[in-house]
Amino acid sequence: MRKLVYYVASTIDGFIAAPDGSYDFFDLHPDTADHLVVQWSQTFPTFAHQQLGIDRPQGRFDTVLMGRATYEPALRIGVTSPYAHLKQYVFARSLPASDDPNVEIISGAPVAFVRDLKGRPGADIWLCGGGQLAGQLLPEVDELVVKLNPVVVGSGIPLVDHTFAPQHLTLLDAAPVGGGVVVLRYTR
């Protein structure tokens, strides 16, 4: 069965973006970028591949899930398919159907959709963000990969927007990747 992997950058205090959704406070140190390009090339937007030297992104995913707020920055710059190398599902009740064949807008319940998706043939599924979608899908997350950045912001969009319900995970590994960033991998 396919795994749902929540792979995301976070601050030390648990935020994935500023209150306005921006995330430019995450500095991409050259050592960190080098590691991520080698290990997680599929998680870079397609339009950045040439600049990063990614010829063909390799990895474990064939599908990406996004919330509306994660998808909209691409739309604002005229990119309708930010991860064209993956099948893209955007969870949004307020967006019309996409004209792009690689993007499907899902207005229904995320949990039911993801349970069905996990049962279909394919590679693992990347949950890209954001915090509200991660909160809804938390019971379905099989692996959590956090790029823990050495910054404290005080407020913003949380890693998981969810009611208090402790869920214990097991640390698989912790890899310092340069620039003070540590990639933490957890499983259920």
C-alpha positions, 0 to 999 in steps of 0.5 A: 500500500502507498504511504502518505508522507508529510514532507515540510519545512518547519521552524523550531517553534513549529511553523511552516509559514508566516501568518500571511502564508509566506515562507521567505524567512527559510534561508536555503543554505547551499549545503542544504540545497545540495542535500535536498536536490540529491535526496528530495529532487521531486519536491522542488517545483518543476519550473525550478528544476533547470536552475537547480540542475535537476534533469529528471527528478528521482524519488519515491513520489508520483503524487502530491497533495496541496491545500488551496493556500499552498497552491495559490502562490503558483497561480499568482505567478501564472503557474497552473501546474507547479509540480508537473512531474507529479500527479497533483491534487489540490483540496479546495472548496473555493477553486473552480476545476483546473484546466490543467490536466495534471491538476485536479481540484478536490472539493470533497472530504480529504480523508476519504479521498486519501484512503481511496488514493492510498489503495490505488496502485502507485508510488508514495504520496507527498503531502506538501501542505499546508497546516490545515490540510495536514491537520485533517489528514493527520490520521492518514500520515504514515511518515512525517519528514520535517526539515527543521530550520534554525529559526524561531518566528513566534506565530504563523501557520502551524505544522499541523492545525489540529485539536489537542490529540497527542499522536506519538511517532517513532524517530527513524533518523535525524540528518544534519544537512548544513546551514543548521537544518536537520531533516527528521524522519518519523513513522507511526 
